């Protein structure tokens, strides 16, 4: 292969790469600055649906809290590769096109290819029996994917012209060309532009995976009774959480009702609000994990809101639809529980974007997946409807298991005698009646002192002291719920119904 041919191939591939970066940047910026979805999210949903629940759970356990970074980075790479391959596939056809028609047709065809790839991926729901897009998202995803193709191919064509010395006129008959100052300057400019775009994408990855600016407590520190909002755990299926404009937002109530209703946030707040303290825990929380937090929530009971629509006799479940395409359903007993509430304030401030602004649900005694965020519609239905996570193997009921966690001392830290041991325990609406700690592999147990819980739905903070000489170097904690039932000792992974087992902590 001649040096000229190698040089031309490098120009084409380099142009495609810069075009791919431009397309990815376009997708990221549109999702970041508007209410439009992120095109790459469909690839993540498809991958998650293709994996078995057990395989997906194993992957999540390996990557831990970096799962969002892995998923986002993988989606960006997939978008980039599709853009580059679409451009390179079109290259052989370009000589047949002349003038400005070449650029226009190249971009249009690339846009069509991109839309076809995204559409085909979304159509996997027919094979996987898992809906990847709801009705509102199809048009947005296909339109945006076409836009990514247009931007990437158009940019690649312009860069290719600039680097190869060919303009938008008829194809040149020249068989070779020397590298000129203009080629060098054009190449440097292209690299600078791609560098800026890559920086924007990298910043987006950092911002997206650092959900809500959440900060961490230092190791060996027990949390306070109320979790500050910036320390409250955040879990979301989204790469980019929805940005909801309150002025255009309405809560719709329909389905098996006598009268469909649309309510603004002011309407809900006028119904009479109350504040309560409640702990939330994620169903994917591992034994000893930190996906559990407590806050003060202000809102109104779900039942009182639904009364405005007058549910029919056949309505046995409420199906919640959210701005991000998430859905889940609750049975009648949970709906009518006065402690089940629609809330809009968290710790005295409006909900943040990460925590579901403008409206989310709080359900006592159930894991976080049954507490949807960004609610836009409540549909009364005659039976349970599997939600987003149930379609992926997680529990339909999702009742909270009794858990306890040792926070202090920190793992491996130097110890003193006597040793102060502190932690938390939670059993949902059942409450906590006792916590016990062992330092001799469970041969004996020492009762811990419980702080009075802030509410009947909040975690319990506990502490005790252990004589250092009698300790084995491993602490074990267990809790009893309000009915006196000891938490399950059997070690189970979070999937499908929440983790179980005793938390252990090595020290000294």
C-alpha positions as CSV (number, residue, x, y, z in Angstrom):
1,X,0.0,0.0,0.0
2,X,1.5,3.4,-1.0
3,X,2.2,6.1,1.5
4,X,-0.5,8.3,-0.3
5,X,-3.1,5.5,0.3
6,X,-2.1,5.2,3.9
7,X,-2.3,8.9,4.3
8,X,-5.8,9.1,2.7
9,X,-7.0,6.2,4.9
10,X,-5.7,8.0,8.0
11,X,-7.5,11.2,7.0
12,X,-10.8,9.3,6.5
13,X,-10.5,7.5,9.7
14,X,-9.4,10.6,11.6
15,X,-12.3,12.6,10.1
16,X,-14.7,9.9,11.1
17,X,-13.3,9.9,14.7
18,X,-13.7,13.6,15.0
19,X,-17.2,13.4,13.6
20,X,-18.0,10.7,16.1
21,X,-16.8,12.9,18.9
22,X,-19.0,15.7,17.6
23,X,-22.0,13.3,17.4
24,X,-21.5,12.1,21.0
25,X,-21.0,15.7,22.2
26,X,-24.3,16.7,20.5
27,X,-26.1,13.8,22.2
28,X,-24.7,14.6,25.6
29,X,-25.3,18.4,25.4
30,X,-28.9,18.0,24.2
31,X,-29.7,15.6,27.1
32,X,-27.9,17.8,29.6
33,X,-29.4,21.1,28.5
34,X,-33.0,20.1,27.5
35,X,-35.7,17.7,28.6
36,X,-34.8,15.4,25.7
37,X,-33.6,11.8,26.5
38,X,-30.0,10.6,26.1
39,X,-29.8,8.5,22.9
40,X,-27.3,6.2,24.4
41,X,-29.5,5.1,27.2
42,X,-31.4,2.7,24.9
43,X,-28.2,0.7,24.5
44,X,-27.9,0.4,28.3
45,X,-31.5,-0.7,28.7
46,X,-31.0,-3.2,25.9
47,X,-27.9,-4.6,27.6
48,X,-29.7,-4.8,30.9
49,X,-32.7,-6.6,29.4
50,X,-30.5,-9.0,27.5
51,X,-28.6,-10.1,30.7
52,X,-30.3,-12.4,33.1
53,X,-31.2,-10.8,36.5
54,X,-28.5,-12.9,38.2
55,X,-25.8,-11.8,35.7
56,X,-26.9,-8.1,36.0
57,X,-26.8,-8.4,39.8
58,X,-23.3,-9.9,39.7
59,X,-22.1,-7.1,37.4
60,X,-23.6,-4.5,39.8
61,X,-21.9,-6.2,42.8
62,X,-18.5,-6.1,41.0
63,X,-18.6,-2.5,39.9
64,X,-20.5,-1.2,42.9
65,X,-21.2,2.5,42.9
66,X,-19.2,2.9,39.7
67,X,-21.9,1.1,37.8
68,X,-23.2,4.4,36.5
69,X,-19.8,5.4,35.2
70,X,-19.3,2.1,33.5
71,X,-22.8,2.3,31.9
72,X,-22.4,5.9,30.7
73,X,-18.9,5.4,29.4
74,X,-20.0,2.2,27.6
75,X,-22.9,4.1,26.0
76,X,-20.6,6.9,24.8
77,X,-18.2,4.4,23.3
78,X,-21.1,2.6,21.5
79,X,-22.4,5.9,20.1
80,X,-18.9,6.8,18.9
81,X,-18.3,3.5,17.2
82,X,-21.7,3.6,15.4
83,X,-21.0,7.1,14.2
84,X,-17.5,6.2,12.9
85,X,-18.6,3.0,11.3
86,X,-21.5,4.7,9.6
87,X,-19.1,7.3,8.2
88,X,-16.6,4.7,6.9
89,X,-19.4,2.6,5.4
90,X,-20.5,5.7,3.4
91,X,-17.1,6.6,2.2
92,X,-17.1,4.3,-0.9
93,X,-20.3,5.9,-2.1
94,X,-19.0,9.5,-1.9
95,X,-17.3,9.7,-5.3
96,X,-20.7,9.1,-6.9
97,X,-22.0,12.3,-5.3
98,X,-20.9,15.7,-6.4
99,X,-20.9,19.2,-5.1
100,X,-22.8,20.2,-2.0
101,X,-25.2,17.3,-2.6
102,X,-22.4,15.0,-1.4
103,X,-22.3,16.6,2.1
104,X,-26.1,16.8,2.4
105,X,-26.8,13.3,1.2
106,X,-24.0,11.9,3.3
107,X,-25.3,13.5,6.4
108,X,-28.9,12.4,5.7
109,X,-27.9,8.8,5.0
110,X,-25.8,8.7,8.2
111,X,-28.7,10.1,10.1
112,X,-31.0,7.4,8.7
113,X,-28.4,4.7,9.6
114,X,-28.2,6.0,13.2
115,X,-32.0,6.1,13.5
116,X,-32.2,2.6,12.1
117,X,-29.6,1.3,14.6
118,X,-31.4,2.9,17.6
119,X,-34.8,1.8,16.3
120,X,-33.6,-1.8,15.9
121,X,-32.2,-1.8,19.4
122,X,-35.4,-0.5,20.8
123,X,-37.3,-3.1,18.8
124,X,-35.5,-5.8,20.9
125,X,-38.3,-5.5,23.3
126,X,-40.3,-7.8,21.1
127,X,-37.6,-10.5,21.5
128,X,-36.8,-9.7,25.1
129,X,-40.4,-9.1,26.2
130,X,-39.1,-6.0,28.0
131,X,-40.3,-2.6,27.0
132,X,-37.2,-0.3,26.4
133,X,-39.2,2.8,25.4
134,X,-42.6,4.0,26.4
135,X,-44.9,5.6,23.8
136,X,-43.7,9.1,24.5
137,X,-40.0,8.3,24.0
138,X,-40.0,6.6,20.6
139,X,-40.2,9.8,18.5
140,X,-37.7,11.6,20.7
141,X,-35.1,8.8,20.5
142,X,-35.5,8.3,16.7
143,X,-35.3,12.0,16.0
144,X,-32.3,12.6,18.3
145,X,-30.5,9.5,16.9
146,X,-31.0,10.9,13.4
147,X,-29.6,14.2,14.6
148,X,-26.5,12.5,16.0
149,X,-26.0,10.9,12.6
150,X,-26.4,14.2,10.8
151,X,-23.9,16.0,13.1
152,X,-21.3,13.3,13.1
153,X,-21.4,12.7,9.3
154,X,-21.5,16.4,8.5
155,X,-18.6,17.1,10.8
156,X,-16.6,14.2,9.4
157,X,-17.2,15.4,5.8
158,X,-16.1,18.9,6.6
159,X,-13.0,17.7,8.4
160,X,-12.2,15.3,5.5
161,X,-12.4,18.1,3.0
162,X,-10.2,20.3,5.1
163,X,-7.5,17.7,5.7
164,X,-7.5,16.2,2.2
165,X,-7.5,19.5,0.4
166,X,-10.8,18.7,-1.4
167,X,-13.6,21.2,-1.3
168,X,-17.3,20.8,-1.9
169,X,-16.9,21.0,-5.7
170,X,-16.6,18.2,-8.2
171,X,-14.1,15.5,-7.3
172,X,-10.6,16.2,-8.2
173,X,-8.7,14.1,-10.8
174,X,-5.4,14.7,-9.0
175,X,-3.6,11.6,-8.0
176,X,-1.7,13.0,-5.1
177,X,-1.1,16.0,-3.0
178,X,1.7,17.2,-0.7
179,X,1.1,18.2,2.9
180,X,0.8,21.9,3.0
181,X,0.7,24.5,5.7
182,X,-3.1,24.6,5.3
183,X,-3.3,20.9,5.9
184,X,-1.2,21.3,9.1
185,X,-3.3,24.2,10.3
186,X,-6.5,22.4,9.5
187,X,-5.4,19.3,11.3
188,X,-4.4,21.3,14.4
189,X,-7.7,23.1,14.4
190,X,-9.6,19.8,14.1
191,X,-7.6,18.3,17.0
192,X,-8.3,21.4,19.1
193,X,-12.0,21.2,18.4
194,X,-12.2,17.5,19.1
195,X,-10.2,18.1,22.3
196,X,-12.7,20.7,23.5
197,X,-15.6,18.4,22.7
198,X,-13.9,15.5,24.5
199,X,-13.5,17.7,27.5
200,X,-17.2,18.6,27.5
201,X,-18.1,14.9,27.3
202,X,-15.6,14.0,30.2
203,X,-17.1,16.8,32.3
204,X,-20.6,15.4,31.7
205,X,-19.5,11.9,32.7
206,X,-18.1,13.3,36.0
207,X,-21.2,15.4,36.6
208,X,-23.7,12.6,35.7
209,X,-22.0,9.9,37.8
210,X,-21.6,12.1,40.8
211,X,-25.3,12.1,41.5
212,X,-26.7,15.2,43.2
213,X,-23.3,16.2,44.5
214,X,-23.7,13.6,47.2
215,X,-20.9,13.7,49.9
216,X,-19.8,10.8,52.0
217,X,-19.3,10.6,55.8
218,X,-15.8,9.7,56.9
219,X,-15.1,6.1,57.7
220,X,-15.9,5.2,61.2
221,X,-18.6,7.8,61.7
222,X,-22.2,6.9,62.4
223,X,-24.8,9.1,60.6
224,X,-26.9,11.6,62.3
225,X,-30.6,10.9,62.9
226,X,-31.5,13.2,59.9
227,X,-29.4,12.8,56.7
228,X,-28.5,16.2,55.1
229,X,-29.8,16.3,51.5
230,X,-26.3,16.4,50.0
231,X,-25.5,13.1,51.8
232,X,-28.8,11.3,51.1
233,X,-28.2,8.3,48.8
234,X,-29.2,8.6,45.2
235,X,-30.1,5.7,42.9
236,X,-31.6,6.2,39.4
237,X,-31.9,4.1,36.3
238,X,-31.1,7.2,34.3
239,X,-27.9,8.6,32.9
240,X,-29.6,12.0,32.8
241,X,-32.4,12.6,35.3
242,X,-35.4,14.5,33.9
243,X,-35.5,18.2,34.2
244,X,-39.1,19.1,35.0
245,X,-40.5,22.6,34.4
246,X,-43.0,23.2,37.2
247,X,-44.9,25.7,35.2
248,X,-45.8,23.0,32.6
249,X,-46.1,20.1,35.0
250,X,-49.4,18.5,35.9
251,X,-50.3,15.4,37.9
252,X,-52.8,13.4,35.9
253,X,-55.1,10.8,37.6
254,X,-57.0,8.5,35.4
255,X,-57.9,4.9,34.6
256,X,-60.7,3.3,36.6
257,X,-62.0,6.5,38.1
258,X,-65.3,8.4,37.8
259,X,-63.6,11.6,36.8
260,X,-60.1,12.1,35.4
261,X,-58.2,14.9,37.2
262,X,-55.2,17.1,36.5
263,X,-53.6,18.8,39.4
264,X,-50.8,21.4,39.7
265,X,-48.3,21.4,42.5
266,X,-50.2,24.3,44.1
267,X,-53.4,22.3,44.1
268,X,-51.7,19.5,46.0
269,X,-50.1,21.9,48.5
270,X,-53.5,23.4,49.1
271,X,-54.9,20.1,50.3
272,X,-53.2,20.4,53.6
273,X,-49.7,19.2,54.1
274,X,-47.9,17.4,56.9
275,X,-44.2,16.7,57.7
276,X,-42.9,13.3,58.7
277,X,-39.5,11.7,59.1
278,X,-39.0,8.5,57.1
279,X,-36.0,6.3,56.2
280,X,-35.5,5.0,52.6
281,X,-33.3,2.0,51.7
282,X,-32.5,0.7,48.3
283,X,-33.3,-2.9,47.5
284,X,-29.9,-3.2,45.9
285,X,-28.2,-2.3,49.2
286,X,-25.6,-4.9,50.2
287,X,-25.2,-6.1,53.8
288,X,-23.3,-3.2,55.5
289,X,-24.0,-1.0,52.5
290,X,-24.7,2.8,52.6
291,X,-27.8,3.0,50.3
292,X,-30.0,4.0,53.2
293,X,-30.8,7.5,54.5
294,X,-33.4,9.4,56.5
295,X,-35.0,12.8,55.8
296,X,-37.9,15.1,56.8
297,X,-40.6,14.9,54.1
298,X,-43.5,17.2,53.5
299,X,-46.5,16.2,51.5
300,X,-50.1,14.9,51.5
301,X,-51.6,11.4,51.8
302,X,-52.0,9.6,48.5
303,X,-55.5,8.4,49.3
304,X,-56.8,11.9,49.9
305,X,-55.5,13.0,46.5
306,X,-57.0,10.0,44.7
307,X,-60.4,10.8,46.2
308,X,-60.6,13.8,43.9
309,X,-60.9,11.3,41.0
310,X,-63.3,9.0,42.8
311,X,-61.8,5.5,42.1
312,X,-64.2,2.9,40.9
313,X,-64.9,-0.4,42.7
314,X,-62.7,-2.5,40.3
315,X,-59.6,-0.4,41.0
316,X,-57.2,-2.6,43.0
317,X,-53.9,-1.1,42.2
318,X,-52.4,2.3,41.4
319,X,-49.9,2.4,38.5
320,X,-47.4,5.3,38.7
321,X,-45.9,6.7,35.5
322,X,-42.8,9.0,35.8
323,X,-41.1,11.6,33.6
324,X,-38.2,9.3,32.9
325,X,-40.3,6.4,31.7
326,X,-40.2,4.6,35.0
327,X,-43.3,2.8,36.3
328,X,-44.4,0.8,39.3
329,X,-47.7,-0.3,40.9
330,X,-49.0,-0.5,44.4
331,X,-51.9,-2.6,45.9
332,X,-55.0,-1.1,47.5
333,X,-53.8,-1.7,51.1
334,X,-50.7,0.4,50.4
335,X,-52.7,3.1,48.6
336,X,-55.1,3.5,51.5
337,X,-52.4,3.6,54.2
338,X,-52.5,7.2,55.4
339,X,-48.7,7.1,55.7
340,X,-48.3,6.6,52.0
341,X,-47.8,10.1,50.7
342,X,-47.0,12.3,47.8
343,X,-44.2,14.6,48.9
344,X,-42.7,17.8,47.4
345,X,-40.3,19.0,50.2
346,X,-37.2,17.3,51.6
347,X,-35.6,18.6,54.8
348,X,-37.5,21.9,54.5
349,X,-36.6,22.6,50.8
350,X,-38.3,21.7,47.5
351,X,-37.2,18.3,46.2
352,X,-33.9,18.5,44.2
353,X,-33.8,17.2,40.7
354,X,-32.0,14.0,41.9
355,X,-34.6,13.3,44.5
356,X,-37.7,13.6,42.2
357,X,-38.7,17.3,41.8
358,X,-41.5,18.2,41.7
359,X,-43.2,15.1,43.2
360,X,-42.3,11.7,44.5
361,X,-44.0,8.9,46.4
362,X,-43.2,7.6,49.9
363,X,-44.5,4.2,50.9
364,X,-43.9,2.8,54.4
365,X,-42.1,-0.5,54.8
366,X,-41.1,-1.0,51.2
367,X,-37.7,-0.6,49.4
368,X,-36.9,2.5,47.4
369,X,-37.9,1.0,44.0
370,X,-41.6,1.3,45.3
371,X,-41.1,5.0,46.0
372,X,-41.0,6.5,42.4
373,X,-39.7,9.9,41.6
374,X,-40.7,12.5,39.0
375,X,-44.3,11.3,39.0
376,X,-46.5,12.6,36.2
377,X,-49.5,10.3,36.1
378,X,-51.4,7.9,38.5
379,X,-53.5,5.3,36.7
380,X,-56.0,3.2,38.7
381,X,-55.9,-0.4,37.3
382,X,-57.6,-3.7,38.1
383,X,-54.5,-5.7,38.8
384,X,-50.8,-5.5,39.6
385,X,-48.7,-4.2,36.7
386,X,-45.0,-5.2,36.7
387,X,-42.9,-2.1,36.9
388,X,-39.5,-1.2,35.4
389,X,-37.5,-3.2,37.9
390,X,-40.0,-6.0,38.2
391,X,-39.6,-6.6,34.5
392,X,-35.9,-7.1,35.3
393,X,-36.3,-9.7,38.0
394,X,-36.8,-7.6,41.2
395,X,-39.5,-8.2,43.8
396,X,-43.1,-7.0,43.1
397,X,-43.8,-6.4,46.9
398,X,-40.3,-5.3,47.9
399,X,-41.0,-5.4,51.7
400,X,-38.0,-4.1,53.7
401,X,-36.0,-6.8,55.5
402,X,-34.7,-6.2,59.0
403,X,-31.0,-4.9,58.8
404,X,-28.3,-3.6,61.0
405,X,-24.9,-2.0,60.2
406,X,-21.7,-1.3,62.2
407,X,-20.4,2.1,61.5
408,X,-17.8,2.5,64.2
409,X,-15.0,1.6,64.7
410,X,-13.8,1.9,61.1
411,X,-12.5,-1.3,59.5
412,X,-9.0,-2.0,60.6
413,X,-8.7,1.0,62.8
414,X,-6.6,1.1,66.0
415,X,-8.8,0.4,69.0
416,X,-9.0,1.4,72.6
417,X,-10.3,-0.4,75.7
418,X,-13.2,-0.4,76.1
419,X,-14.2,-0.3,72.4
420,X,-17.1,1.9,71.5
421,X,-19.3,0.3,68.8
422,X,-21.9,2.3,67.0
423,X,-24.3,1.7,64.1
424,X,-27.8,1.8,62.7
425,X,-30.7,-0.6,62.3
426,X,-33.9,-0.6,60.3
427,X,-36.9,-2.7,59.8
428,X,-39.3,-0.5,57.8
429,X,-42.7,0.1,59.5
430,X,-42.0,-2.7,62.0
431,X,-39.5,-0.6,63.9
432,X,-36.5,-1.9,65.9
433,X,-36.8,-3.4,69.4
434,X,-33.2,-4.5,70.1
435,X,-29.7,-4.6,68.6
436,X,-27.1,-7.0,69.8
437,X,-23.3,-7.2,69.2
438,X,-20.9,-10.1,69.4
439,X,-17.1,-10.1,69.5
440,X,-16.7,-13.9,69.9
441,X,-18.2,-15.3,66.6
442,X,-21.7,-15.3,68.1
443,X,-20.9,-17.3,71.2
444,X,-22.3,-14.5,73.3
445,X,-24.2,-11.3,72.5
446,X,-24.2,-7.9,74.2
447,X,-27.3,-5.7,74.1
448,X,-26.8,-2.2,72.6
449,X,-28.4,1.0,73.8
450,X,-31.0,2.4,71.3
451,X,-31.5,6.0,70.8
452,X,-35.2,7.0,70.6
453,X,-36.1,7.0,66.9
454,X,-37.2,10.3,65.4
455,X,-40.3,8.7,64.0
456,X,-42.0,5.2,63.8
457,X,-40.7,5.0,60.2
458,X,-37.1,6.0,60.8
459,X,-33.9,4.0,61.5
460,X,-32.7,3.4,65.0
461,X,-29.2,4.5,66.1
462,X,-27.4,2.3,68.6
463,X,-24.2,1.9,70.5
464,X,-22.5,-0.3,73.0
465,X,-19.0,-1.0,74.5
466,X,-16.9,-4.1,74.1
467,X,-13.9,-5.0,76.4
468,X,-11.0,-5.1,74.0
469,X,-9.0,-8.0,75.6
470,X,-12.0,-10.4,75.1
471,X,-12.5,-9.5,71.5
472,X,-11.5,-11.7,68.6
473,X,-11.0,-8.8,66.1
474,X,-14.3,-9.3,64.4
475,X,-17.5,-7.6,65.4
476,X,-21.0,-8.9,64.4
477,X,-24.3,-7.1,64.8
478,X,-27.9,-8.3,64.5
479,X,-31.2,-6.5,65.1
480,X,-34.7,-7.5,66.2
481,X,-37.8,-5.8,64.7
482,X,-40.7,-4.4,66.7
483,X,-42.3,-7.8,66.8
484,X,-39.2,-9.3,68.5
485,X,-38.2,-11.3,65.4
486,X,-34.4,-11.5,64.8
487,X,-33.1,-10.5,61.4
488,X,-32.4,-13.3,58.9
489,X,-28.8,-14.7,59.4
490,X,-28.9,-16.4,56.0
491,X,-26.6,-14.6,53.5
492,X,-28.5,-13.6,50.4
493,X,-27.7,-11.2,47.6
494,X,-29.9,-8.2,47.0
495,X,-31.6,-9.7,44.0
496,X,-34.6,-10.3,44.0
497,X,-36.0,-9.2,47.4
498,X,-33.2,-7.4,49.3
499,X,-30.0,-8.6,50.9
500,X,-29.9,-10.5,54.2
501,X,-27.2,-11.7,56.7
502,X,-25.3,-10.3,59.6
503,X,-22.9,-7.4,59.1
504,X,-19.3,-8.0,60.3
505,X,-16.5,-5.5,60.9
506,X,-12.9,-6.3,61.5
507,X,-11.0,-4.0,63.8
508,X,-7.6,-3.5,65.5
